[in-house]
Amino acid sequence: MKLSYVFILLFLYLPQIEAQNKKTYNITRTEKTPTIDGILNETIWQNAQVATDFIQFRPEIGKSPAENKRTEVKMSYDDNAIYIAAHLYEVSTDMMRQFTQRDNFGQNDFFAIIFNPNNDAQNNTEFFVFSSGTQADAVESPNNGEDFGWNAVWESAVKIVEDGWVVEVKIPYRALRFTQQEDPTWGIQFHRHYRKTRSQYTWNPVDVTKGNIGLYNAELKGLKNITPPTRLSFYPYASGLVSTFDGETKTDFAAGLDVKYGITENITLDATLIPDFSQAGFDDVKLNLGPFEQQFTEQRQFFTEGVDLFNKGNLFYTRRIGDNPSRVPEIDDDEKILNYPEKVQLLNAVKISGRTKKGLGIGFFNAITEKTSVNIEKTETINENTPSEENIKTNRQAIIEPLANYNIMVLDQQFNKNSSVTLINTNVTRNGNFKDANVTGLLLDLVNKKNTYGAIGEIKMSSFNDIDNKENGYSAKFGVGKNSGKIRYSATYSYADENYDINDLGILFRNNYSNFSTDISYRIFEPTKAFNNMYMGAWFNYNQLANPNTITGANTGFEFNATTKKLHAFGINANWNIGKQYDYFEPRNGFNSYFISKDYAQTNLWISSNYNNFFAIDSNFGYARYFDNERENFNNYWYSINPRFKFNDKFLLVFGYSYDDYTAARGYINGQDVDGEIIFGQRELIETTASISGSYNFNSFNAITLSFRNYLSRVTYDNQVYNLQDNGTLQVSDTNTKYTIGEDSDFNPDANFNTWNLDLSYTWQFAPGSQLTALYRNQIFNLTNTSQDSYFKSLNNLFNQEKQNTFSLRLVYFIDYNDVKNVFKKKSNS
């Protein structure tokens, strides 16, 4: 703790730099609302100030564009919105445009407007318009980067002209969070990207060698008498679904409502009532042989939008909410569970979040999942000679998930335009005799005024309210480093005791660790003769158990990547586990045993060609082995190839194929514990994945998309098994008294795990914020012991399984309270 105080004092008293000379845009009011059509014929555009003289920051720093590639931006405002017009000069043959869906940049030139109403350099709101007319938007902060899960409703139009393209934008005040001020100064930045050369320019110069991009915003002045509107929006939806599986057809109809309401000028409530996630994308499920659960990305929009505050400290894994039930009931030998559900139904969820003018971020999240039960059938035999159908069957119910409440509360105070301190608490409360959980964290992110050095500090505590003799768990992390210039470095210490557990609402693979890590890197900011950009870095990690304080291993590695002048990227990385590694997790008996491996090394080479071309390719190849006499027969190699074809500005198709082969890998055999001994097996594991993703965009508002994935994992064990010894080594099991793996054995852990997922959808954005989506989904799954089957035989067996076919239609309509109020106001005046 004393060391953390030294860090704080050091960075608070480092010398400060003089304020940067920033450009200023003086905006003027308009009395007539412009038509958002990309034609700048309104009077307001004739007299507005012109923002020009953009400066390049990538790949070169400080370079001005050619006259025929310049940018001119104008702004105006009224009581309802801010208006932006930009003429982006460009040689027609150099302009790139590809029709994509919202937030998908594709191969497009783009123009971005960045607002910061608090002018605090840490909370930007970004609006992007592509040359194709597609929109993107995000909220940005130094700690969380750009969050494109955030979506606002605003208007834009693009018109291609002889000397470039013209953008016209309307940003309603409901899309911005600000307090009412008499003479405010906002942060403002304009950003232009030329896709063909990947060069980027901003109006106010940016120094990419240090600091976050928000520090380099210009200033927006001249806003007078604007009032934050009543920020109340409704998103009513209706959906219908038809699903067939195993000869049965099910239909479902759902209707619900999402609401956004500005509680104060800066604090917003988001609520989903009777949520429907039937069209969320499928998960990339894999066969999991390891000791840790598989982590999936979030597909549900409510949980991807505006969650930057709740992600502080990595305590929130959104998939916990509405995930698998937390309990499997105990049953007798003559009982069986009927229809065990994969998911728990989410009843509703609410988010309250925002940031005050003084930089205090406030967040509250709450979600409720319903009580879930299963039927357990018991068969009572009347007489051994009686036919089975005449036996008596009885049913009972068991609760596998009670009514559960998930909560998060966050207070995040920003200061110095680059630092923050955070208090966060997560809590899960379940009815009945189920586990309750609570986690509290205090976080510090500190950067000096020069934006050259930084320090982090974290202290967290977990507790369980209804488990006897379960002590509180603790975790801590401290780090310091140089975060500017060509050469950067850092050192970090992290600790967690064996009681630390955040997995009721977060995700944590390991606890009981005491680890030290350090890294150093070198990068360029100006192009060389060969590269537009280049990065190389190296790291070293030394890992221990916290209790007992004993080494678990050490590793070191390096990475190199670069982009050539022709915009082809490539890289190589390598990692070496130095000497013995003590794995306390693979045995799966707490921390009572460990499994030793020695001198594992791997390397991986990848390439990614220029996406601007008709044909591009992503590919990688890797190899790994143990430099250990006992594991000489172990080999692991993998490769992937992903060709992509951009047929035209509307049609993109990407294929994917990956292959991963482990020979003579060793690991725990799930569920086997013979006479108290831990059983390991030696296996060959082959994984193959084939995928297709494609899109045909009729325009910026209509698109057909395809997502397909077939995953196959084949695991074949040797007939011989091993016992894990107290010293972490493996000894051949005595097959006379134990068991063997083979055709004549009752035990067969071999696996052929095969999945097939296909989504084909049509999306139509028929009005701002309103959308109609039709989705066809096809799913197949198969798990057998036929690990020796070939790929095509496995695929043929997969097609013999029952297929689940689903068709769903979903309509969402955006309603703004202010628009409705104005309609009634006009009628009243009439």
C-alpha positions in Angstrom: 0.0 0.0 0.0 2.9 2.4 0.7 4.1 1.9 -2.8 0.8 3.1 -4.2 1.0 6.3 -2.2 4.4 6.9 -3.8 2.9 6.5 -7.2 0.1 9.0 -6.5 2.4 11.6 -5.1 4.9 11.1 -8.0 2.3 11.8 -10.7 0.4 14.5 -9.0 3.6 16.6 -8.6 5.3 16.0 -12.0 5.7 19.2 -14.0 2.7 20.4 -16.0 2.8 21.6 -19.6 1.3 24.7 -21.0 -2.1 24.4 -22.6 -2.1 23.7 -26.3 -3.2 26.4 -28.7 -6.5 25.0 -29.9 -8.5 26.1 -32.9 -12.0 27.6 -32.2 -15.1 27.3 -34.2 -17.7 30.1 -33.7 -21.1 28.6 -34.5 -24.0 30.8 -35.6 -27.7 30.2 -35.1 -30.1 29.6 -38.0 -33.8 30.5 -38.1 -34.6 28.1 -40.9 -34.0 24.4 -40.6 -31.9 23.0 -43.5 -33.1 20.1 -45.5 -30.8 17.1 -44.9 -30.2 16.1 -48.5 -26.5 16.7 -49.2 -27.3 19.8 -51.3 -25.9 22.9 -49.6 -28.1 25.5 -51.1 -29.5 27.0 -47.8 -28.6 30.5 -46.8 -27.0 29.3 -43.5 -24.2 27.6 -45.4 -23.2 30.8 -47.3 -22.3 32.8 -44.2 -21.1 30.1 -41.7 -17.4 29.9 -40.6 -15.4 27.5 -42.6 -13.2 24.9 -40.8 -10.4 23.9 -43.1 -6.6 23.4 -43.1 -6.8 19.8 -41.8 -3.5 18.2 -40.6 -2.5 14.6 -41.1 -1.7 12.4 -38.1 -1.4 9.0 -39.8 0.7 7.7 -41.4 2.6 10.9 -41.4 2.4 13.7 -38.8 1.8 17.3 -39.6 1.4 17.0 -43.4 -1.3 19.1 -45.2 -3.5 17.6 -47.9 -3.3 18.5 -51.6 -5.6 21.3 -52.7 -7.9 18.9 -54.6 -8.2 16.7 -51.4 -8.9 19.4 -48.9 -11.9 19.5 -46.5 -14.2 22.3 -45.7 -16.7 22.1 -42.8 -19.5 24.5 -41.7 -21.8 24.4 -38.7 -25.0 25.9 -37.5 -27.7 25.3 -34.8 -31.2 26.0 -33.7 -33.4 25.1 -30.7 -33.5 21.4 -31.8 -30.2 20.3 -33.2 -26.7 21.1 -34.5 -26.2 21.0 -38.3 -23.0 20.2 -40.0 -22.1 20.5 -43.7 -18.8 19.3 -45.2 -17.4 19.4 -48.7 -14.8 16.6 -48.9 -12.7 17.3 -52.0 -11.4 14.2 -53.7 -10.2 12.8 -57.0 -13.0 10.6 -58.2 -10.7 7.7 -59.0 -9.3 7.8 -55.5 -12.6 7.7 -53.6 -13.6 4.4 -52.1 -17.1 3.5 -51.1 -18.7 0.2 -50.1 -22.2 -0.3 -48.9 -22.3 -1.8 -45.5 -24.6 -2.0 -42.5 -24.5 0.5 -39.6 -21.2 0.6 -37.7 -19.4 -1.5 -40.3 -16.7 0.7 -41.8 -15.9 -1.6 -44.7 -13.7 -0.1 -47.4 -15.1 3.4 -47.2 -13.8 7.0 -46.9 -15.4 8.5 -43.9 -16.0 11.9 -42.2 -16.4 12.1 -38.4 -17.8 14.8 -36.1 -16.7 14.4 -32.5 -18.5 16.3 -29.7 -17.5 16.7 -26.0 -20.1 18.9 -24.4 -18.3 18.8 -21.0 -15.0 19.6 -22.7 -13.2 17.3 -20.3 -11.1 15.4 -23.0 -12.3 12.1 -21.7 -15.9 11.6 -22.9 -16.3 12.0 -26.6 -19.4 11.3 -28.6 -18.5 10.4 -32.2 -20.7 10.5 -35.4 -19.3 8.9 -38.6 -20.7 9.3 -42.1 -19.2 7.0 -44.8 -19.0 7.9 -48.5 -21.6 5.2 -49.1 -24.1 7.1 -46.8 -23.9 4.5 -44.0 -23.7 5.8 -40.4 -21.7 4.8 -37.4 -21.6 6.2 -33.9 -19.7 5.6 -30.7 -18.9 6.9 -27.3 -15.2 7.1 -26.5 -13.1 7.4 -23.4 -9.4 6.7 -22.6 -10.2 3.7 -20.4 -12.7 1.9 -22.6 -11.8 3.1 -26.1 -14.6 3.4 -28.7 -17.9 1.7 -27.8 -19.8 1.2 -31.1 -22.5 -0.7 -29.2 -23.9 2.7 -28.4 -26.5 3.9 -31.0 -28.2 7.2 -31.4 -30.9 8.4 -33.8 -29.7 11.2 -36.1 -29.9 12.2 -39.8 -27.3 12.4 -42.5 -27.1 12.5 -46.3 -24.3 12.1 -48.8 -24.1 13.4 -52.3 -21.4 12.5 -54.8 -20.2 15.5 -56.8 -17.7 16.1 -59.5 -14.9 17.1 -57.2 -15.6 14.8 -54.2 -18.5 14.2 -51.9 -20.7 16.3 -49.7 -22.1 15.4 -46.3 -25.0 17.1 -44.5 -25.8 16.0 -40.9 -28.4 16.8 -38.3 -27.5 15.9 -34.6 -30.5 16.3 -32.4 -29.8 17.4 -28.9 -31.3 14.2 -27.6 -28.2 12.4 -29.0 -25.9 14.5 -26.7 -25.7 14.8 -23.0 -25.1 18.3 -21.7 -26.1 20.7 -19.0 -27.8 24.0 -19.7 -25.2 26.8 -19.7 -25.4 30.5 -20.7 -22.2 30.5 -22.7 -20.8 27.0 -23.0 -17.5 25.9 -24.5 -17.7 22.4 -26.0 -14.9 20.2 -27.3 -15.2 19.7 -31.1 -13.1 17.7 -33.6 -13.5 16.9 -37.3 -11.8 13.7 -38.6 -11.4 12.6 -42.2 -10.1 9.2 -43.4 -9.0 8.4 -47.0 -9.4 4.7 -47.3 -7.3 4.2 -50.4 -4.1 5.4 -48.7 -5.3 4.9 -45.1 -4.3 8.4 -44.3 -6.1 10.3 -41.6 -6.5 14.0 -40.9 -8.1 16.1 -38.2 -9.0 19.8 -38.0 -7.2 20.4 -34.7 -3.7 18.7 -34.8 -3.3 15.4 -32.9 0.0 14.2 -31.4 -0.3 10.4 -31.6 3.0 10.0 -29.6 1.3 10.7 -26.3 -2.0 11.2 -24.6 -5.5 10.3 -25.6 -7.2 11.7 -28.7 -9.7 13.8 -26.6 -6.9 16.0 -25.4 -6.6 17.4 -28.9 -10.2 18.5 -29.4 -10.8 22.0 -30.7 -13.3 24.4 -29.0 -16.8 25.1 -30.1 -18.2 28.5 -29.0 -21.3 30.5 -29.8 -24.1 28.2 -28.6 -26.7 30.5 -27.0 -30.0 29.8 -25.3 -30.1 26.0 -26.1 -32.0 23.9 -23.6 -31.4 20.2 -23.2 -34.6 18.5 -24.5 -36.8 16.0 -22.7 -34.8 12.9 -23.6 -37.6 10.4 -23.9 -37.6 7.8 -26.6 -39.7 4.6 -27.1 -38.7 1.5 -29.1 -41.8 -0.7 -29.3 -41.3 -4.0 -31.0 -43.2 -7.0 -32.2 -41.8 -10.4 -33.2 -43.1 -13.7 -34.5 -41.3 -17.0 -34.6 -41.9 -20.4 -36.1 -39.5 -23.3 -35.2 -39.5 -26.9 -36.2 -37.5 -29.7 -34.5 -37.8 -33.4 -34.2 -41.2 -33.3 -36.0 -42.7 -30.7 -33.7 -43.6 -27.1 -34.8 -43.7 -24.3 -32.3 -44.9 -20.8 -32.8 -44.4 -17.8 -30.6 -45.4 -14.1 -30.7 -43.8 -11.4 -28.5 -44.2 -7.7 -28.1 -42.4 -5.4 -25.8 -40.8 -2.0 -25.3 -37.4 -0.5 -24.8 -37.3 3.0 -23.2 -34.7 5.7 -23.0 -35.4 8.6 -20.6 -33.2 11.4 -19.5 -33.7 11.6 -15.8 -31.5 14.7 -15.6 -29.6 16.6 -18.3 -26.7 14.1 -18.1 -28.2 11.0 -16.6 -30.1 8.5 -18.8 -32.3 5.5 -18.0 -32.5 2.6 -20.4 -35.0 -0.1 -19.8 -36.1 -3.2 -21.7 -39.5 -4.5 -20.8 -40.4 -8.1 -21.8 -37.1 -8.4 -23.7 -36.8 -10.5 -26.9 -33.4 -11.8 -28.0 -34.6 -14.4 -30.5 -32.5 -12.8 -33.3 -29.2 -12.6 -31.4 -26.4 -14.2 -33.3 -25.2 -17.8 -32.6 -22.3 -18.6 -30.3 -19.0 -20.1 -31.6 -19.3 -23.2 -29.4 -16.2 -25.4 -29.2 -15.5 -28.8 -27.5 -14.0 -27.8 -24.1 -11.5 -30.2 -22.6 -9.9 -27.7 -20.3 -10.6 -26.8 -16.6 -12.2 -23.4 -17.4 -15.5 -22.5 -19.0 -15.7 -21.2 -22.5 -16.3 -17.4 -22.8 -18.7 -16.1 -25.4 -19.1 -12.6 -26.8 -22.3 -10.7 -26.1 -24.8 -10.8 -28.9 -27.8 -9.0 -27.2 -28.0 -5.3 -28.1 -29.2 -4.1 -24.7 -26.1 -5.6 -23.1 -23.6 -4.2 -25.7 -24.9 -0.6 -25.7 -23.8 2.0 -23.2 -22.1 -0.4 -20.7 -18.7 1.3 -20.6 -19.2 2.4 -16.9 -20.2 -1.1 -15.9 -17.2 -2.7 -17.5 -14.8 -0.9 -15.0 -12.6 -3.4 -13.2 -13.7 -6.3 -15.5 -16.3 -7.4 -12.9 -19.2 -7.7 -15.4 -19.7 -10.6 -17.8 -23.1 -9.9 -19.3 -23.6 -13.5 -20.4 -24.2 -14.4 -16.7 -27.6 -12.8 -17.0 -30.0 -15.2 -18.6 -27.4 -17.9 -18.8 -27.5 -21.6 -17.8 -29.3 -22.4 -14.5 -27.0 -22.4 -11.5 -28.0 -25.8 -10.1 -28.5 -29.3 -11.4 -30.9 -31.2 -9.0 -29.8 -34.4 -7.3 -31.7 -37.4 -8.5 -32.0 -41.1 -7.6 -31.1 -44.0 -9.9 -34.7 -44.5 -11.0 -35.3 -40.8 -11.8 -34.6 -38.7 -14.8 -34.8 -35.0 -15.5 -37.2 -33.9 -18.2 -36.4 -30.9 -20.5 -33.6 -29.3 -18.6 -33.5 -25.7 -20.1 -30.3 -24.2 -21.6 -31.2 -20.6 -20.6 -33.0 -18.7 -17.8 -35.6 -16.2 -19.0 -34.8 -12.6 -18.5 -37.8 -10.7 -17.2 -36.5 -7.1 -17.5 -33.4 -5.0 -17.2 -32.7 -1.4 -16.4 -29.5 0.8 -16.8 -29.1 4.3 -15.4 -25.8 6.0 -16.4 -24.3 9.4 -17.2 -21.7 11.9 -16.2 -22.0 15.3 -14.5 -20.3 18.4 -15.7 -17.7 18.0 -12.9 -16.7 14.5 -14.3 -18.6 12.3 -11.9 -19.8 9.2 -13.7 -22.9 7.5 -12.1 -24.1 4.0 -13.1 -26.8 1.7 -11.9 -27.7 -1.6 -13.5 -30.4 -4.0 -12.5 -31.8 -7.2 -14.2 -34.2 -9.8 -13.0 -34.5 -13.4 -14.2 -37.4 -15.6 -13.6 -37.8 -18.7 -11.3 -37.0 -21.8 -13.3 -38.0 -25.4 -12.4 -37.7 -28.8 -14.0 -39.8 -31.9 -13.9 -38.2 -35.1 -12.6 -39.8 -38.3 -13.5 -39.6 -41.4 -11.3 -40.4 -44.9 -12.5 -41.6 -47.4 -9.9 -41.5 -51.0 -10.8 -44.6 -52.9 -9.8 -43.3 -56.3 -10.7 -40.1 -57.4 -12.4 -42.3 -59.5 -14.7 -44.6 -56.6 -15.5 -44.0 -54.8 -18.9 -42.2 -51.5 -18.5 -45.2 -49.5 -19.9 -47.3 -50.7 -17.0 -44.9 -49.4 -14.3 -46.0 -46.4 -12.3 -44.4 -43.1 -13.2 -44.6 -40.1 -10.9 -43.3 -36.5 -11.3 -41.9 -34.0 -9.0 -40.5 -30.5 -9.5 -37.2 -29.1 -8.5 -36.0 -25.5 -8.6 -32.8 -25.1 -10.6 -32.7 -21.3 -10.6 -34.8 -19.0 -8.2 -36.0 -15.5 -8.9 -32.6 -13.7 -9.1 -31.7 -10.0 -9.0 -28.5 -8.7 -10.6 -27.2 -5.3 -9.6 -24.2 -3.1 -10.4 -23.4 0.4 -8.9 -20.6 2.6 -10.2 -19.1 5.9 -9.1 -16.3 7.1 -11.4 -14.7 10.5 -10.8 -12.5 11.8 -13.7 -9.8 14.5 -13.1 -6.9 16.1 -14.9 -8.5 15.3 -18.3 -6.7 11.9 -18.3 -7.2 10.2 -14.9 -10.0 8.6 -12.9 -10.8 6.9 -9.6 -13.7 4.4 -9.5 -15.8 2.6 -6.8 -17.8 -0.3 -8.2 -20.1 -2.9 -6.5 -21.7 -5.9 -8.1 -24.3 -8.0 -6.3 -26.4 -11.1 -7.1 -29.3 -11.9 -4.8 -31.2 -15.2 -5.2 -34.4 -16.3 -3.4 -34.4 -19.3 -1.2 -31.3 -21.4 -0.2 -29.3 -20.4 -3.3 -26.0 -18.5 -3.2 -25.9 -14.7 -2.9 -22.7 -12.9 -4.0 -21.2 -9.5 -3.6 -18.0 -7.9 -5.1 -16.6 -4.4 -4.4 -13.7 -2.8 -6.2 -11.7 0.5 -5.8 -9.8 1.4 -9.0 -7.3 4.1 -9.8 -6.1 5.1 -13.2 -3.5 7.9 -13.0 -1.6 9.7 -15.8 0.7 12.7 -15.3 0.0 16.1 -16.9 2.5 15.5 -19.6 0.7 12.3 -20.6 4.0 10.5 -20.6 3.7 8.2 -17.5 0.9 6.3 -15.9 0.0 4.2 -12.9 -2.9 1.9 -12.1 -4.1 0.5 -8.8 -7.0 -1.9 -8.0 -8.3 -3.4 -4.8 -11.3 -5.8 -4.9 -13.2 -7.9 -2.4 -15.6 -10.8 -3.0 -18.0 -12.2 -0.4 -20.9 -14.7 -0.2 -23.8 -14.0 2.1 -25.2 -17.5 2.7 -22.3 -20.0 2.6 -21.0 -21.0 6.0 -17.3 -20.8 6.7 -16.7 -19.1 3.3 -14.2 -16.3 3.9 -14.0 -13.1 2.0 -11.7 -13.1 -1.0 -9.3 -10.3 -2.0 -7.6 -9.2 -5.2 -5.1 -6.4 -5.9 -3.2 -5.0 -8.9 -0.6 -2.3 -9.1 1.3 -1.1 -12.2 3.4 1.7 -13.5 4.7 2.5 -16.9 5.7 4.9 -19.7 2.9 5.3 -22.2 4.3 7.8 -24.7 7.0 8.0 -27.3 8.6 5.3 -29.5 9.8 3.3 -26.5 7.3 2.3 -23.9 7.4 -0.1 -20.9 5.5 -1.1 -17.9 5.7 -3.4 -14.8 2.6 -4.9 -13.1 2.0 -6.9 -9.9 -1.3 -8.8 -9.5 -2.6 -10.8 -6.6 -5.7 -12.9 -5.7 -6.2 -15.2 -2.8 -7.9 -18.6 -3.1 -11.3 -17.3 -1.9 -11.5 -14.5 -4.5 -14.5 -15.3 -6.7 -16.4 -13.0 -9.0 -18.1 -15.6 -11.2 -21.7 -14.9 -10.2 -21.7 -11.7 -12.3 -18.2 -11.6 -13.7 -15.8 -14.1 -15.2 -12.6 -15.3 -13.6 -10.7 -18.3 -14.8 -8.0 -18.4 -12.1 -7.6 -17.2 -8.5 -4.9 -17.9 -5.9 -2.1 -16.2 -7.8 0.8 -13.8 -7.1 2.1 -12.7 -10.5 4.7 -10.2 -11.8 4.8 -9.1 -15.4 6.9 -6.6 -17.4 7.0 -5.5 -21.0 8.8 -3.2 -23.4 7.8 -2.1 -26.9 9.1 0.0 -29.8 6.9 1.6 -32.5 7.3 4.1 -35.2 5.1 7.2 -35.9 6.5 8.2 -39.2 6.6 6.0 -42.3 9.9 4.5 -43.3 11.0 3.3 -46.8 9.4 -0.1 -46.2 6.6 0.4 -43.6 3.7 2.7 -42.9 3.7 1.6 -39.3 5.7 -0.9 -37.3 5.5 -2.4 -33.8 7.8 -4.7 -31.8 7.5 -5.7 -28.2 8.7 -8.3 -25.6 7.4 -9.4 -22.3 8.3 -11.5 -19.2 5.9 -13.1 -16.7 6.8 -14.7 -13.4 3.8 -16.6 -11.8 3.3 -18.0 -8.3 0.5 -19.3 -6.1 -0.6 -17.0 -3.4 -1.1 -19.8 -1.0 1.2 -21.6 -0.6 3.7 -19.1 -2.0 5.3 -21.3 -4.6 6.3 -20.9 -8.2 3.9 -22.0 -10.9 5.9 -21.0 -13.9 7.6 -18.3 -16.0 7.3 -17.3 -19.7 8.7 -14.8 -22.1 8.0 -13.9 -25.7 8.0 -11.3 -28.4 5.8 -9.8 -31.1 6.5 -8.0 -34.3 3.9 -6.6 -36.8 4.0 -4.0 -39.6 2.0 -2.6 -42.5 3.8 -2.1 -45.8 3.5 0.9 -48.2 1.0 -1.2 -50.2 -1.1 -1.7 -47.1 -0.4 -5.3 -46.6 0.0 -6.3 -42.9 2.0 -9.1 -41.4 3.4 -10.2 -38.1 5.1 -12.9 -36.1 5.0 -13.7 -32.4 6.6 -16.4 -30.2 6.2 -17.5 -26.6 8.4 -19.8 -24.4 7.4 -21.3 -21.1 10.7 -21.4 -19.3 11.5 -24.7 -17.6 8.9 -26.5 -15.4 5.4 -25.2 -15.3 3.2 -26.3 -12.4 -0.5 -26.5 -13.4 -2.7 -26.6 -10.3 -5.9 -26.3 -12.3 -5.8 -29.3 -14.8 -6.1 -31.9 -11.9 -9.4 -30.2 -10.8 -9.2 -31.0 -7.1 -8.7 -27.5 -5.7 -5.0 -26.7 -5.2 -4.1 -30.1 -3.8 -2.3 -31.5 -6.9 -0.4 -30.1 -9.8 0.6 -31.4 -13.3 4.1 -30.6 -14.6 5.0 -29.7 -18.1 8.4 -28.5 -19.3 9.8 -26.0 -21.8 6.8 -25.4 -24.1 7.5 -23.1 -27.0 5.3 -21.8 -29.8 5.4 -19.4 -32.7 2.8 -18.0 -35.1 3.1 -16.1 -38.4 0.2 -14.2 -40.0 -0.5 -12.0 -43.0 -3.4 -9.8 -44.0 -3.4 -8.3 -47.5 -4.9 -5.0 -48.5 -8.7 -5.2 -48.2 -9.1 -2.4 -50.8 -8.5 -4.9 -53.6 -11.0 -7.2 -55.2 -9.3 -10.2 -53.6 -7.7 -10.2 -50.2 -6.6 -12.9 -47.8 -6.0 -13.4 -44.1 -3.9 -16.4 -43.2 -1.8 -17.7 -40.3 0.4 -20.7 -39.5 1.7 -21.8 -36.1 3.8 -24.5 -34.5 4.4 -25.6 -30.9 6.2 -28.4 -29.1 7.8 -29.3 -25.8 11.5 -29.4 -25.5 11.3 -32.3 -23.1 12.7 -35.8 -23.5 9.5 -37.3 -22.1 7.3 -35.4 -24.6 9.3 -35.7 -27.8 6.3 -37.1 -29.6 4.1 -34.0 -28.9 3.5 -31.8 -31.8 1.0 -29.0 -32.4 0.5 -27.2 -35.6 -2.3 -25.0 -36.9 -3.2 -22.9 -39.9 -6.1 -20.9 -41.2 -6.9 -19.3 -44.6 -9.6 -16.7 -45.1 -10.0 -15.5 -48.7 -12.3 -12.5 -49.2 -13.9 -11.3 -52.4 -15.2 -7.7 -52.8 -17.1 -8.3 -56.0 -18.4 -4.7 -56.1 -19.5 -1.9 -53.7 -22.5 -4.0 -52.7 -21.4 -7.6 -52.5 -18.8 -9.0 -50.1 -18.1 -12.7 -49.5 -15.6 -14.1 -47.0 -14.6 -17.8 -46.7 -12.8 -19.3 -43.7 -11.1 -22.6 -43.0 -8.9 -23.4 -40.0 -7.2 -26.6 -38.9 -5.6 -27.4 -35.5 -3.8 -30.7 -34.8 -2.5 -31.7 -31.3 -0.5 -35.0 -31.3 0.2 -36.8 -28.1 -1.4 -34.1 -25.9 -2.0 -35.1 -22.3 -4.8 -34.0 -20.0 -7.3 -34.8 -17.4 -10.1 -37.3 -18.4 -13.3 -35.6 -17.3 -15.2 -37.3 -14.6 -12.8 -40.1 -13.9 -11.4 -40.6 -10.4 -10.6 -44.2 -9.7 -9.9 -45.2 -6.0 -9.1 -41.6 -5.3 -6.5 -41.3 -8.0 -6.5 -38.6 -10.7 -6.6 -40.1 -14.2 -4.9 -38.5 -17.2 -5.0 -39.6 -20.8 -2.9 -39.1 -23.9 -4.9 -38.0 -26.9 -4.8 -36.7 -30.5 -7.1 -33.7 -31.0 -8.0 -32.4 -34.4 -10.2 -29.3 -34.8 -11.5 -28.0 -38.1 -13.7 -25.0 -38.7 -15.3 -23.9 -42.0 -17.2 -20.6 -42.2 -18.8 -18.3 -44.7 -19.9 -14.7 -44.1 -21.4 -12.6 -46.8 -23.5 -9.5 -47.4 -25.3 -7.9 -50.2 -26.3 -4.3 -49.5 -28.9 -2.9 -51.9 -28.1 0.5 -50.3 -27.3 1.9 -46.9 -30.7 0.8 -45.5 -31.4 -2.6 -47.1 -29.1 -5.7 -46.8 -29.0 -9.4 -47.0 -26.4 -11.1 -44.7 -25.2 -14.7 -44.3 -23.3 -16.2 -41.4 -22.4 -19.9 -41.5 -20.1 -22.0 -39.3 -19.4 -25.7 -39.2 -17.1 -26.8 -36.3 -15.7 -30.4 -35.9 -13.6 -31.6 -33.1 -12.3 -35.2 -33.0 -10.5 -36.5 -29.9 -8.9 -40.0 -29.9 -7.3 -41.3 -26.7 -4.6 -43.9 -26.5 -5.6 -47.2 -24.9 -3.3 -46.6 -22.0 -4.2 -44.2 -19.1 -2.0 -42.5 -16.5 -2.1 -41.8 -12.8 -1.1 -38.3 -11.6 1.7 -38.6 -9.0 2.2 -36.4 -6.0 5.3 -34.9 -7.7 3.2 -33.8 -10.7 4.4 -36.5 -13.1 2.4 -39.2 -14.8 2.8 -42.9 -14.3 1.3 -45.6 -16.5 -1.8 -47.0 -14.8 -2.0 -50.7 -13.8 -4.4 -52.0 -16.4 -4.9 -55.2 -14.5 -6.6 -53.5 -11.6 -7.9 -50.3 -13.2 -9.3 -50.1 -16.7 -8.3 -49.4 -20.3 -9.7 -47.4 -23.1 -10.9 -49.4 -26.1 -13.7 -51.0 -28.0 -14.0 -53.8 -25.4 -14.1 -51.3 -22.5 -17.1 -49.7 -20.9 -15.2 -46.5 -20.7 -14.7 -44.5 -23.9 -13.9 -40.8 -23.6 -13.3 -40.4 -27.4 -15.3 -37.6 -28.9 -16.7 -36.5 -32.3 -18.2 -33.1 -31.6 -19.9 -31.5 -34.6 -22.0 -28.3 -34.9 -23.6 -26.5 -37.8 -25.0 -23.0 -37.6 -26.5 -20.9 -40.4 -28.1 -17.5 -40.2 -29.6 -15.8 -43.3 -31.2 -12.4 -42.6 -32.7 -9.5 -44.4 -32.6 -6.0 -42.7 -34.5 -2.9 -43.8 -34.1 0.4 -41.9 -37.3 2.1 -43.1 -37.0 5.2 -40.9 -34.4 6.6 -38.5 -34.1 4.2 -35.6 -36.7 1.9 -37.0 -36.0 -1.5 -38.5 -37.5 -4.7 -39.9 -35.5 -7.9 -39.7 -36.4 -11.3 -41.2 -34.1 -14.2 -40.1 -33.9 -17.8 -41.1 -31.8 -20.0 -38.8 -30.7 -23.6 -39.3 -28.9 -25.5 -36.5 -27.6 -29.1 -36.2 -25.6 -30.7 -33.4 -24.0 -34.2 -33.0 -21.8 -35.7 -30.3 -20.6 -39.3 -30.5 -17.5 -41.5 -29.7 -16.6 -42.0 -33.4 -13.5 -40.0 -33.3 -11.8 -42.0 -36.1 -14.4 -40.8 -38.7 -13.2 -38.6 -41.5 -14.3 -35.0 -41.9 -16.8 -35.9 -44.6 -18.2 -39.0 -42.8 -18.6 -36.9 -39.7 -20.5 -34.3 -41.8 -22.7 -37.0 -43.3 -23.5 -38.3 -39.8 -24.3 -34.7 -38.7 -26.9 -34.3 -41.5 -28.6 -37.4 -40.3 -29.4 -35.7 -37.0 -32.6 -33.8 -36.4 -32.4 -30.2 -37.7 -33.8 -27.2 -36.0 -35.2 -24.7 -38.5 -36.4 -21.3 -37.3 -37.9 -18.3 -39.0 -38.5 -15.1 -37.2 -39.7 -11.6 -38.1 -39.0 -8.6 -35.9 -40.2 -5.0 -36.2 -38.8 -2.1 -34.1 -40.1 1.4 -34.4 -38.5 4.5 -33.0 -40.8 7.2 -31.3 -39.3 10.4 -29.9 -41.4 12.2 -27.3 -40.5 15.6 -28.7 -41.7 14.7 -32.2 -45.0 13.5 -30.8 -45.3 16.7 -28.7 -44.6 18.9 -31.6 -47.3 17.2 -33.8 -49.9 17.8 -31.1 -48.7 21.3 -30.6 -49.1 22.0 -34.4 -52.6 20.6 -34.3 -53.5 22.7 -31.3 -52.2 25.8 -33.0 -54.2 25.0 -36.1 
